[in-house]
Amino acid sequence: MHVAHLSLLDFRSYSEAELCLHPGVTTFVGPNGEGKTNLVEAVDYVATLASHRVATAAPLVRAGAERAVLRARIVRDGREALVEIELVPGGASRARVNRVPVSRAREVLGLLRTVLFSPEDLALVKGDPADRRRFLDGLLVTRAPRLAGVRADYDRVLRQRNSLLKTAAGARRSGRSDSTGQLRTLETLDAWDDHLARAGAELLGERLRLVAALGPLVAARYRDVAASAPAHRTEVTMTYAASMDLPEGGEEDASPDREALREALLAAVTARRADEIDRGLTLVGPHRDELRLGVGDLPARGYASHGESWSLALSLRLGAYDLLRADGDDPVLVLDDVFAELDQDRRDRLARSVMSAEQVLVTAAVPADVPGVLAGRRFDVLDGSVCCAE
């Protein structure tokens, strides 16, 4: 799988850009702030419908423009597909595949797979649990695009349930609640509890299976990347910490029973109802879970050194790449300004480990940041223009 052509219209800093790309390594070189990351961000957006830098589409549209358009010609197993995405600030994205509009933009998910590693990925180790949940869910959707709908359903139910809890909490605090109103609220809450348990159980089950499959791959990648570290600091652990008691054996089971998870989640929500009404917030569910990472015998967050944190974040992404590759695809690997942050040993190890990828897109401030074994096609990015250097 690779991107053969990328076309941008009013995306980020580019009024227009046209790039012919090839399998192998392509490097975008230029000073910081010239638009290198914008190019690889566009490739990743076509694959994921999300930016690794911002949460909304508005910053992706060039200042003064009404919309941005991304077009990517994708080659997969010898067959080509043209994906077009239109971004409108404050509006829903629109998409076309081979010039034919699709009813929802997320229908393009799965046509292109990418794995992107960037400086922002330090948040996977040092950041809040939400960063690690986002990592898991993004990988889930990349592997099985239908799960985008499951995630959207869960978020919708969560918003509705939180709104109801806030209303109940406000009524309790103000003393406006009466027996009839309380009964109606509890009946409505029962219905949303069931919706939450059903959608949450499916999402939770998929996350548990993912962590079971991903953990050994991440551990192997870390041992390779950090091979020069002391032996007791080359082992990493991944543990999924749910916000409820899992069914017996669920944490170790690669295929937990969805009905058992639904019942456990429903029981946990019911047990916490009084606390939830007091706080006006849903306190149990996948949105409160955590992916715990460890280096050696200690938690990574707060204890891992800067170098260890970089190595672990990199291993998470490379483990994700290995998992997608095992599924039968060779995703496009994007390394955004990462070599400058690594020492020479880690640079060389990373370079050797990605040489076999079908397509690798690299950004760097200067050519010297990129190990020689990754020599390939190079684009110079300067003053808003992209020129092929070699």
Secondary structure as GFF3:
##gff-version 3
##sequence-region A 1 390
A	DSSP	beta_strand	2	11	.	.	.	ID=ss1
A	DSSP	beta_strand	14	20	.	.	.	ID=ss2
A	DSSP	beta_strand	24	29	.	.	.	ID=ss3
A	DSSP	alpha_helix	36	48	.	.	.	ID=ss4
A	DSSP	three_ten_helix	58	60	.	.	.	ID=ss5
A	DSSP	beta_strand	68	76	.	.	.	ID=ss6
A	DSSP	beta_strand	79	87	.	.	.	ID=ss7
A	DSSP	beta_strand	94	97	.	.	.	ID=ss8
A	DSSP	beta_strand	100	101	.	.	.	ID=ss9
A	DSSP	three_ten_helix	105	108	.	.	.	ID=ss10
A	DSSP	beta_strand	114	117	.	.	.	ID=ss11
A	DSSP	three_ten_helix	119	122	.	.	.	ID=ss12
A	DSSP	alpha_helix	123	126	.	.	.	ID=ss13
A	DSSP	alpha_helix	129	143	.	.	.	ID=ss14
A	DSSP	alpha_helix	147	174	.	.	.	ID=ss15
A	DSSP	alpha_helix	179	225	.	.	.	ID=ss16
A	DSSP	three_ten_helix	231	233	.	.	.	ID=ss17
A	DSSP	beta_strand	236	241	.	.	.	ID=ss18
A	DSSP	alpha_helix	258	271	.	.	.	ID=ss19
A	DSSP	alpha_helix	273	279	.	.	.	ID=ss20
A	DSSP	three_ten_helix	286	288	.	.	.	ID=ss21
A	DSSP	beta_strand	290	295	.	.	.	ID=ss22
A	DSSP	beta_strand	298	299	.	.	.	ID=ss23
A	DSSP	alpha_helix	306	326	.	.	.	ID=ss24
A	DSSP	beta_strand	332	336	.	.	.	ID=ss25
A	DSSP	three_ten_helix	339	341	.	.	.	ID=ss26
A	DSSP	alpha_helix	344	354	.	.	.	ID=ss27
A	DSSP	beta_strand	359	364	.	.	.	ID=ss28
A	DSSP	three_ten_helix	367	369	.	.	.	ID=ss29
A	DSSP	three_ten_helix	372	374	.	.	.	ID=ss30
A	DSSP	beta_strand	377	382	.	.	.	ID=ss31
A	DSSP	beta_strand	385	388	.	.	.	ID=ss32
###
